[in-house]
Amino acid sequence: GQNIDQPTEMTATEGAIVQINCTYQTSGFNGLFWYQQHAGEAPTFLSYNVLDGLEEKGRFSSFLSRSKGYSYLLLKELQMKDSASYLCAVSDSNYQLIWGAGTKLIIKP
Amino acid sequence: GAVVSQHPSRVICKSGTSVKIECRSLDFQATTMFWYRQFPKQSLMLMATSNEGSKATYEQGVEKDKFLINHASLTLSTLTVTSAHPEDSSFYICSTYRDPFSSGSNEQFFGPGTRLTVL
């Protein structure tokens, strides 16, 4: 079957760094996405990885290892507004997104 | 600006009535649109894949006669919740993507969502 695993909840301190991991098993692979979702709002796109390695975009970076079925989202210089759920999603062989359950990130002052 | 619009953003209705939600692709022609449902504190659940000019493909456990999908044009898909009940209260979100072969990515663009409350 297809499966995406990510931690349910994480807590970090304002100004610190946090890494959210995602492991996946899917039928085919056409890229991995990270989305941010604030409560009551639709998800917003953060990053897309289709090749191995690190993609950096400002305070956010995303890493992919296809051989290990593993990705992480790295958030630096955490701000209170980063408190949200972070969703990992994999595009399978039919370009359909398989979603993880999301990681709720709590930022403390 | 917004790539996908959704209307209405919020609707409250009585049990037994039907509610129609519209999803429009504003920036490009959308052959395929997805409809998701999200209950509080849970992840997105794909309900169905809407294909322009053909019948929608429903996920297991989603009643096609209850959740009617119409994708009559390349920019508009509608979801009608028929005979709504309180358990249908949820956040409904649509999404679409550009042709991955031409764009190089199948990033999904989401509508802002519709909060449905059935009394």
Interface residues (C-beta under 8 A of the other chain):
Chain A: N30 G31 F33 G40 E41 A42 P43 T44 F45 Y48 V50 L87 A89 S91 Y95 Q96 L97 W99 G100 A101 G102
Chain B: F34 Q42 S43 L44 L46 T49 F91 I93 Y97 P100 S105 N106 E107 Q108 F109 F110 G111 P112 G113 R115
